[in-house]
């Protein structure tokens, strides 16, 4: 795989910057989109303790994700782009937040736990990456972390096709949230935005965008790994099982 986007695009009739970024992430892309966690989730074989641990950390991550999308709204180059991003923010803060609250209740997760969680090292690193990309970079840098964060979820959620849905609602709805046509359309639009911004960037900036994209994919893998307890707490919040 060429190290530069220019070399990648040279002999391709319709090159996409995001395809080059995905190729740059190498085996980590497959590890993220075909992880043990996602396979067990699809098969309704995921242990509740694993999903509970994952969901608490993901809820902690959600606030930072919302903030990153907020930065993207401010940096977006057109009112149409701002509007599209604002619409998705509504989904994150309404539909998805409602899902978390119902799932925490079903999984007997105390409010004190998910409102003040002990962050794993992976969650802390992921939040830091999003914050730095959005605050220290521009629109393209923010997209370079948002695109893989959403694209990975679209990929694993749609991987099973028309296979049977999990019986537990909190597993089934987590798949549904990331497999619906509206989400697929939004991810496609996000990719187009990054395709445009990335192709127009300097070679040095393109390399920076690739680093951000690949780091995000690596952290997605680590985030799934951490749900099985393969991570340590980044903050001292006491002895909690999740």
C-alpha positions in Angstrom: 0.0 0.0 0.0 1.5 3.4 -1.0 2.7 5.6 1.8 1.2 8.7 0.3 -2.3 9.4 -1.0 -0.9 10.8 -4.2 0.9 7.5 -5.0 -2.3 5.6 -4.1 -4.5 7.7 -6.3 -2.1 7.8 -9.3 -3.3 4.6 -11.0 -6.9 4.5 -9.7 -9.7 5.9 -11.8 -11.9 6.9 -8.8 -9.7 7.1 -5.7 -11.1 7.9 -2.3 -9.1 9.3 0.5 -11.0 7.3 3.0 -10.3 4.1 1.2 -6.6 4.9 1.4 -7.0 5.7 5.1 -8.7 2.3 5.7 -5.9 0.5 3.9 -3.3 2.4 6.0 -4.9 0.9 9.2 -4.0 -2.5 7.9 -5.0 -5.6 10.0 -6.4 -3.3 12.8 -9.4 -2.6 10.6 -10.3 -6.3 10.5 -9.5 -6.7 14.1 -12.0 -3.9 14.9 -14.8 -4.9 12.6 -14.6 -8.7 13.2 -13.8 -8.7 16.9 -14.7 -11.5 19.4 -16.9 -8.9 21.1 -19.0 -8.1 18.0 -19.3 -11.8 17.0 -20.5 -12.7 20.4 -22.9 -9.8 20.4 -24.4 -10.8 17.1 -24.8 -14.4 18.3 -26.4 -13.3 21.6 -23.5 -15.1 23.3 -22.0 -12.0 25.0 -21.8 -12.3 28.7 -23.8 -9.6 30.5 -20.8 -8.7 32.7 -18.7 -8.0 29.5 -21.4 -5.9 28.0 -22.0 -4.0 31.2 -18.4 -3.1 31.5 -18.3 -2.1 27.8 -21.5 0.0 28.1 -20.3 2.0 31.1 -17.1 2.9 29.3 -18.9 3.8 26.1 -21.3 6.0 27.9 -18.3 7.9 29.4 -16.9 8.2 25.9 -20.3 9.5 24.5 -19.9 12.9 26.1 -16.5 13.5 24.5 -17.9 12.2 21.1 -20.7 14.7 21.3 -18.2 17.5 22.0 -16.1 16.4 19.0 -19.2 16.6 16.7 -19.9 20.0 18.2 -16.4 21.2 17.1 -17.1 19.7 13.7 -20.3 21.8 13.5 -18.3 24.9 14.2 -15.6 24.1 11.6 -17.9 22.7 8.9 -17.5 24.7 5.6 -21.2 25.1 4.7 -24.6 25.5 6.4 -25.7 22.2 4.7 -22.8 20.4 6.4 -23.5 22.0 9.8 -27.1 21.0 9.5 -26.2 17.4 8.8 -23.9 17.2 11.8 -26.5 18.9 14.1 -29.1 16.3 13.0 -26.7 13.5 14.1 -26.0 15.3 17.4 -29.7 15.0 18.0 -29.5 11.3 17.6 -26.6 10.9 20.0 -28.2 13.1 22.7 -31.7 11.7 22.3 -32.2 8.2 20.8 -28.8 6.9 21.9 -28.9 8.4 25.3 -32.4 6.9 25.9 -31.0 3.5 24.9 -28.2 3.8 27.5 -30.6 4.6 30.3 -32.9 1.7 29.6 -30.0 -0.7 29.2 -28.3 0.4 32.4 -31.6 -0.2 34.2 -32.0 -3.7 32.7 -28.4 -4.6 33.5 -28.7 -3.3 37.1 -26.0 -0.7 36.7 -26.3 2.0 39.5 -26.6 5.6 38.3 -23.6 6.5 40.5 -21.5 4.0 38.4 -22.4 5.2 35.0 -22.5 8.9 35.9 -19.1 8.8 37.6 -17.2 5.8 36.1 -13.7 4.7 36.7 -12.2 5.2 33.2 -9.9 2.5 31.8 -6.7 3.5 30.2 -8.2 2.9 26.8 -11.2 5.1 27.4 -9.0 7.9 28.7 -6.7 7.6 25.7 -9.7 7.6 23.3 -11.2 10.7 24.9 -7.9 12.4 24.8 -7.5 11.6 21.1 -10.9 13.1 20.2 -10.3 16.2 22.3 -6.8 16.9 20.8 -7.9 16.2 17.3 -10.9 18.6 17.5 -9.2 21.4 19.6 -5.7 21.4 18.1 -6.7 20.6 14.5 -9.3 21.7 12.0 -12.3 20.2 10.3 -10.3 17.5 8.5 -8.5 16.4 11.8 -11.9 16.1 13.6 -13.3 14.0 10.7 -10.2 11.8 10.7 -11.2 10.5 14.1 -15.0 10.7 13.7 -15.1 8.8 10.4 -13.4 5.6 11.7 -15.2 5.8 15.0 -18.6 5.6 13.2 -17.5 3.6 10.1 -16.2 0.7 12.3 -19.5 0.5 14.0 -21.4 0.5 10.7 -19.1 -2.3 9.4 -19.5 -4.7 12.3 -23.2 -4.0 12.8 -24.1 -4.8 9.2 -21.7 -7.7 8.9 -24.3 -10.3 9.9 -26.8 -9.2 7.2 -30.2 -10.8 7.8 -29.0 -13.2 10.5 -31.2 -13.5 13.6 -31.2 -10.6 16.0 -30.0 -11.2 19.6 -32.9 -11.8 22.0 -31.7 -9.4 24.7 -33.0 -6.0 23.8 -29.9 -4.2 24.8 -27.8 -6.2 22.4 -30.4 -6.2 19.6 -30.9 -2.4 19.8 -27.2 -1.7 19.9 -26.9 -3.5 16.6 -30.0 -1.8 15.2 -28.7 1.7 16.1 -25.7 1.1 13.9 -27.3 -0.9 11.1 -30.2 1.3 10.0 -30.2 3.1 6.6 -30.1 6.5 8.3 -26.8 5.7 10.0 -25.4 4.1 6.9 -26.3 7.3 4.9 -24.7 9.5 7.6 -21.4 7.5 7.6 -21.4 7.7 3.8 -21.8 11.4 4.0 -19.0 11.7 6.6 -16.7 9.8 4.4 -17.4 12.1 1.5 -16.6 15.1 3.6 -13.3 13.6 4.6 -12.6 12.5 1.0 -12.9 16.1 -0.1 -11.0 17.6 2.8 -8.3 15.0 2.8 -7.7 15.1 -1.0 -7.2 18.8 -0.8 -4.8 18.7 2.1 -1.0 18.9 1.8 1.0 15.7 1.9 2.2 16.5 5.4 -1.3 17.0 6.6 -2.6 13.9 4.9 0.0 11.9 6.8 -1.3 13.5 10.0 -4.8 12.6 9.1 -3.7 9.0 8.4 -2.1 8.8 11.9 -5.3 10.0 13.5 -7.4 7.6 11.6 -5.1 4.6 12.3 -4.9 5.5 16.0 -8.7 5.6 16.2 -9.0 2.1 14.7 -6.3 0.8 17.1 -8.2 2.2 20.0 -11.5 0.7 18.8 -9.8 -2.7 19.0 -8.4 -2.0 22.5 -11.9 -0.7 23.6 -13.5 -4.1 22.7 -10.6 -5.9 24.4 -11.1 -3.9 27.6 -14.7 -5.1 27.9 -13.2 -8.5 28.8 -11.2 -6.9 31.6 -8.0 -6.6 29.6 -7.3 -3.1 30.8 -6.5 -1.2 33.9 -8.2 1.8 35.5 -6.7 5.1 34.5 -8.2 6.8 37.6 -8.5 5.6 41.2 -12.2 5.4 41.9 -12.3 2.4 44.2 -13.0 -1.2 43.6 -15.8 -1.5 41.0 -16.5 -4.6 38.9 -17.4 -2.4 35.9 
